[in-house]
Amino acid sequence: MSAETPDADTYALRSGAVAEIAAPDLPYRPPMPRDYSPRIALIGAGGIAGAHLDAYRAAGWTVAAICNRTLSKAEDRAREFFPDAMVTDDVDRILADTEIDVVDITPHPADRVPIIEAAIEAGKHVLSQKPFVLDLDTGARLADLAQQRGVKLAVNQNGRWAPHMAWMREAVGRGLIGELISVHVSVHWDHGWVRGTPFDEIDDLILYDFAIHWFDFLASLAGNKIETVYAMSVRAAGQGAKAPLLAEALVRMEGGQASLVFDGAASFGPRDTTYISGTAGSLRSAGPDLGSQTVTLDTAQGRARPSLEGTWFNDGFRGAMGELLCSIEEDREPLNGARANLDSLALAFAAIASARERREIAVGEVRRLP
């Protein structure tokens, strides 16, 4: 064998024994304010609202009011989670209440924008449900307005505080794997439950409603290194839902790459994996679902396996609101701030346009949801 030819072990990508080392203690858990305990109002008591309220109750926060245009839904939510909360179908009543500091706004994006704007004008700090807005210029305008009025505007990208995502994000942010090279996500699960629901009417269901969590995760890791995206979506053989349940996106980054694969029609053997590589190490997570993930960190020092606590539901919701409350208390921009979230939306919009137009698209070129 010549000096230029790798030996069999190297060529076959075999690896030797790796030393087990202690995992670094990273602040991945949902953030909690030290002393700030505001009165929170929830606007919109639809399906996802239960996860919000359950998380806030577990954190010990006060939800003082619940508003919904169908009053009975607000009454049901209050009865289940916060019996002492005031219930109303009048948004203006919520915004006029000087004792309410923070509003959590959950209606659909088109209905949400005027409520967010009115809340900011009323001097309320706002947590907006995701996806934040349907166009980037509107989102930038709302972020500017919040800054002018001296309030915080954050987005409920709750996947950021799924334990495995949060730990890996902290590891990358602290330079534990050096400079980021690649991010590869692969999710295989049965999303056929959307059949016959309003979700089934969304043509770009996977890339828009579901993948937004991973677009946001990638944006939180790579930031301005992201350049272009090429995406596709397709109906799976035998699927009952109208919306395509298969989608993937290839992302070109400065000095790196990323891929996101979503198999939403995998009826058997669900699996979720993430692999992140850097110049000084790698991270990986794997599990049968998004709530049961093990994480591994590999560096020159050895292999670390952190023991993580919590689950995406509902720690993710507690994290999104907790980060907003901490940012108010510390007078800083929240990690899940609206302005930063525009980078995540720009990636999502470009991916959807790419899947439709079948071409590589520069991130930022598509200004609104296609």
Buried (B, 14 or more C-beta within 10 A) or exposed (E): EEEEEEEEEEEEEEEEEEEEBEBEEBEBBBBBBEEBEBBBBBBBBBEBBBBBBBBBBEBEBBBBBBBBBEBEBBBBBBEEBBEEBBBBBEBEBBBEBEEBBBBBBBBEBEEBBEBBBBBBEBEBBBBBBBBBBBBBEBBBBBBEBBBEBEBBBBBBBBBBBBBBBBBBBBBBEEEBBBEBBBBBBBBBBBBBEBBEEEBBEBBBBBBBBBBBBBBBBBBBBBEEBBBBBBBBBEEBEEBEBBBBBBBBBBBBBEEBEBBBBBBBBBEEEBBBBBBBBBEBBBBBBBBEEBBEBEBBBBBEBEBBEBEBEBBBBBBBBBBBBBBBBBBBBEEEBBBBBBBBBBBBBBBBBBBBBBBBEEEBBEBBEBEBBB
